[in-house]
Amino acid sequence: MIGWLFTRWESPIGWIVLAGEGDKLTGLWLEGQKYFGSKAHPIAWGEAPVFEHARQWLSAYFAGEDPGPTPPLAPEGSPFRQQVWTILRAIPRGRTTTYGAIARELREKTGKPVSAQAVGGAVGHNPISILIPCHRVLGWDGGLTGYAGGVEKKEWLLRLEKAL
């Protein structure tokens, strides 16, 4: 088993690091992003089959076009984080939600109490930025609170999507 491979790609908002295993994308981090996922896997630079699909998707996205379906994604995380990331993937381009709204949705689905802070932790540790659109989550007052890739990049992405 080869494991994860990493590559870099230059985007309009700076360098992006992609991680993949075979035909699945396992990570996408913006340059300087907190919680870079390489701690869990040794870094081996190379080309995974999924990288070309990811680059085509990102190129269309940054050009303001409909990028179509994402490449197959395989983010690693707890069951709670997986639930949050599934909700993030359902937020349409050009739309936003709040941490509190996601917490309410999870409470309704699971019948268990969920705090906006717990949701924020899961959103902040999203290992596949942009494709799992954590930048579409705002604070309770609509503010651009926190973004592991930097608030200025969150604002840039939301403006690209005409969500601001």
C-alpha positions in Angstrom: 0.0 0.0 0.0 1.4 3.4 -1.0 -0.7 5.5 1.3 -1.3 9.2 0.9 0.5 11.2 -1.7 0.8 15.0 -1.6 1.2 17.6 -4.3 1.0 21.4 -4.5 -1.1 23.5 -6.8 -1.0 27.3 -7.3 -4.5 28.8 -7.0 -5.7 32.4 -7.1 -5.6 32.5 -3.3 -2.2 31.0 -2.9 -0.7 27.5 -2.9 -2.9 24.6 -2.1 -1.7 21.2 -0.8 -3.7 18.3 -2.0 -3.5 14.8 -0.5 -4.9 11.7 -2.1 -4.9 8.0 -1.9 -5.6 6.4 -5.3 -8.8 7.8 -6.7 -9.9 9.6 -3.5 -9.0 13.0 -2.3 -8.1 12.9 1.4 -7.0 16.4 2.0 -6.9 20.0 0.7 -5.2 22.7 2.7 -4.6 26.3 1.9 -1.1 27.6 2.4 -0.5 28.4 6.1 -3.8 26.7 7.2 -4.1 25.5 10.8 -4.6 21.8 11.4 -2.6 20.7 8.4 -3.3 16.9 8.2 0.2 15.7 7.5 0.7 14.9 11.1 -1.3 11.7 10.7 0.5 10.6 7.6 4.1 10.8 6.4 4.5 13.2 3.5 5.3 11.5 0.2 5.2 13.9 -2.8 3.9 12.5 -6.0 0.8 12.2 -8.3 -2.3 10.3 -7.2 -4.9 9.6 -9.9 -7.4 11.9 -8.1 -5.2 15.0 -8.4 -6.0 15.7 -12.0 -9.8 15.6 -11.3 -9.2 17.9 -8.3 -7.2 20.4 -10.3 -9.9 20.5 -13.0 -12.6 21.0 -10.4 -10.7 23.8 -8.7 -9.8 25.5 -12.0 -13.5 25.7 -12.9 -14.5 26.8 -9.4 -11.9 29.6 -9.3 -13.0 30.7 -12.8 -16.6 31.1 -11.5 -17.9 28.2 -13.4 -19.9 25.3 -12.2 -17.2 22.7 -11.4 -19.6 19.8 -11.5 -19.3 16.8 -9.1 -16.4 16.8 -6.7 -13.7 14.1 -7.0 -14.4 11.2 -4.6 -13.6 12.5 -1.1 -12.4 10.5 1.8 -11.9 12.8 4.8 -10.7 11.1 8.0 -12.5 12.1 11.2 -14.8 11.0 14.0 -18.4 10.1 13.3 -19.5 13.5 14.7 -17.1 15.3 12.3 -18.2 13.2 9.4 -21.9 14.2 10.2 -20.9 17.9 10.2 -18.9 17.6 7.0 -21.8 15.9 5.3 -24.0 18.9 6.2 -21.3 21.2 4.8 -21.3 19.5 1.5 -25.1 20.1 1.2 -24.7 23.9 1.5 -25.2 25.2 -2.1 -22.7 27.5 -3.7 -23.5 31.1 -3.0 -25.4 30.3 0.2 -24.3 30.4 3.8 -25.4 28.9 7.1 -24.4 29.3 10.7 -22.7 27.1 13.3 -26.0 27.2 15.3 -28.1 26.2 12.3 -25.9 23.1 11.8 -26.1 22.3 15.5 -29.9 22.5 15.4 -30.0 20.3 12.3 -27.8 17.7 14.0 -30.0 17.8 17.1 -33.1 17.2 15.0 -31.4 14.3 13.2 -29.9 12.6 16.2 -32.0 13.6 19.1 -28.8 14.4 21.0 -27.7 17.8 22.3 -25.2 19.5 20.0 -23.5 22.9 20.7 -22.5 25.4 18.1 -19.0 25.3 19.6 -18.8 21.5 18.9 -19.9 22.2 15.4 -17.2 24.9 15.1 -14.5 22.5 16.2 -15.6 20.0 13.5 -15.9 22.7 10.8 -12.4 24.1 11.8 -10.8 20.6 11.4 -12.3 20.0 8.0 -9.4 18.3 6.1 -10.7 19.1 2.6 -11.2 22.8 2.4 -13.2 24.4 -0.5 -14.6 21.0 -1.7 -16.2 20.5 1.7 -17.2 24.1 1.9 -16.5 25.1 5.5 -16.1 28.7 4.3 -19.9 28.9 3.9 -20.4 28.8 7.7 -20.8 32.1 9.5 -21.2 33.2 13.1 -24.6 33.7 14.6 -24.7 37.3 13.5 -23.6 36.6 10.0 -20.0 37.5 10.8 -17.0 36.0 9.2 -15.8 34.2 12.3 -12.8 31.9 12.1 -11.5 30.0 9.2 -8.5 27.7 9.4 -7.2 29.1 6.1 -7.6 32.7 7.2 -10.6 35.0 7.4 -9.4 37.0 4.4 -9.5 33.8 2.2 -12.9 32.9 3.6 -14.1 36.4 2.5 -12.5 36.0 -0.9 -14.2 32.6 -1.5 -17.6 33.9 -0.4 -17.2 36.9 -2.7 -16.3 34.6 -5.6 -19.5 32.7 -4.9 -21.4 36.0 -4.6 -22.5 35.0 -1.1 -21.3 38.4 0.3 
